[in-house]
Amino acid sequence: MDDGNLRGRRRLCWWWLLLLTLTAGCTLPQAPGDLSWDVHLSVPLGVRTYSLNELVDSVSVFRGEDSLLYYAAFTELEVPLADSLGVGPIEDTLIKPPWITDTTSYQPLTGYRHRLLHATIAHGTLWLTVENFSDVADTARTTLPNMISAQGDTVVFVVYLPGHGRADTVYDLAGCVIRLPDTTPQFVETRLHSAGGAEIHAYVRTDRISFRYYTGVLDELEIEALEGGAAVEHPPEGWESVHPTMVEARVHVIRGVSGAVADANLTFATWQDGQMLDSANLIAHDLHLDRDTSAVIQGLAHLLAVYPDSVSSTGRVTLSGTVQDVEPDDTVRFEVEVRAYLAFTLDPVHSPGNVQRIDNRDLQDIQSGSVRIRIWNRLPVGGRAFLVMDRDSADVLDGSGAEVDTVVNVVIPAPVLVNGRAQSEAYAELSLVLSDSLLELFRNPPFFARTDITLPGSNGDTLLAHAADYVKVQPIAVLTYRIDTGGDE
C-alpha cells in the first residue's frame, strides 16, 4: 500500500474523530477537501452574586432563627453581692438585777429586711463591756447563742468583776458562723448570767459584718449596677441605606446566683463621637439567676436611627429569693444586647461590581456573538443590572465618566413577597446580539468588564432580610467562530 495514501487516510480519520467530539453548532464540509465548522465558545463576563449571607461574616451581623439576619450591639453589667449582704452594726444593752441570775435580750436586725439563715463571717469586730454596779464581786458570763466560733463552740465571754469593776473585750468575729431563726423580723439573742447577786450591765456592739459564705432569703435587695460600656463595630458597608424598623433589647443573665430572681431597671444609651444619640429605659422582671434566661424589650427602633460607635448601660437590680453559699467575689453579670433584626426600609442602593479582566485566546475568526443574561433574585426587592465593557480598565470603573459600551441594561425581577419576605426565587433570562465594536474586543483581548446592580429601595415598605436571600446576575458571551482546515490534504 502506498505510504502517502495511508498517511492521508489517517489524517482524514483523525479529523472526522475530532468532528464527532465537538459540540453542536458544527457545519459539515461544503465540498470535498474543504473541512470547516463553527464552534461556540462561552466566556463569562463579570458574574455578580450579591448575597445577604455575606453580611453574616461581619462581627456585628448575626444569623438568628430561620436564618433571619440581625445587627447587634452589646454591653455588660456586673453586680457585686458581697457588700450588699452584710448586716449591722448590732447594738444591745442587757441589765441583770441583783435578785435574778439570768437575763436575755432579743435585738432585731434594724434596717435589715432580708432573712439571714446561715453565714460565715469574713470581717467583723465585737466590742463587749461588762460592768458591776454593786459593792460585791461577781463573775459574769455573756453568751451569744447565735454565734459559733471557728472551733465550733458557742461564743461565750466569762469575766470576773470586783465591786464596781468593769471589763472590756474586743473579739474578732472572722471565721465565726452566725445562725438566725427563719422569722420576720429576725433577732440576735444575747444572754447575761451571774450567780453572785450583783447588778450587772452588759453592752454589746459590732461594726458592720460581712460574710465569706451567705445563705438566706433576699427580700427585694436593691443593688446599684455598675456602669458598662463597649465600642460597637460599624455595620457592613452599604448599610447606611438600611433603617431597621424592628429593634429589641435582650437582658440576658450570663452568671447568676442559685435560687435568686432579679428585676432589672436599666438605661441603655447609644453614642457617637462622645455624644449621646439616644437612650431607652429597659425594665425586665423575674430573671431567674440560676439558669440561662433572658427578657426581651421591644419597640426600640429609635435607638438605631443612627448607627452608634459605642453603647452603655447602667441602672439598678433588685434581687429576691433564697440564695445559698454566696461568696464574697460572687457577682451577677448581665449582658444587655440591642438587636436590630433586618426588618427594614430600604433607601435606593447602588452596588458597583469589581472590574474583571477578560483575556480569552486570540480568536480572529469570530463570526458572530451574543450575550446571554440569566438573573436569579431572592432579595425582597427588584432592581436593575447592567454590564459595561471597554479596553481600558479605568474607563469601566464606576463614575469614571468615560464613554464605554453598555452591553446590556436589564430589569431584575422582584419575587413574590409574603410578610415582607421573598417566598420563591424570581428568574429572568434574555439574549442580545453583540455589535461589531464589541466583537472586536473579543477578537483582540484583553479587555475589561463590570457588572453593576442597583436597587430602587422599598418605598417605605418594611422588608425582612434572611441569610439565604441573594441576587445573581450571570452574563455570558456566546461566540461563534470558524475553524477551517485551509484546503485539501
Secondary structure, DSSP 8 states (H G I E B T S, - for coil): --HHHHHHHHHHHHHHHHHHHS-TT----SBTTB-EEEEEEEEE---EEEEGGGGGGSTTEEE-GGGBEEEEEEEEEEEE-GGGS-B---EEEEEE-TT-SEEEEEEE-TT--SEEEEEEEEE-EEEEEEEE-SSS-EEEEEEEEEEE-TTSSEEEEEEEE-TT-EEEEEEE-TT-EEE--S-SS-EEEEEEE-SS---EEEEEEE--BEEEEEEEEEEEEEEEEEEEEEE-----TTGGGEEEEEEEEEEEEEE--TTEEEEEEEEEEEEETTEEEEEEEEEEEEEETTS--EEEE---GGGGSS--SEEEEEEEEEEEEEEEEE-TT-EEEEEEEEEEEEEEEE--EEEE---EEE-----TTEEEEEEEEEEEE-SSS-EEEEEEEESSTTTTSTT-----EEEEEEEE----EETTEE-S-EEEEEEEE--HHHHHHHHS--EEEEEEEEE---TT--EE-BTT-EEEEEEEEEEEEEEE--S--
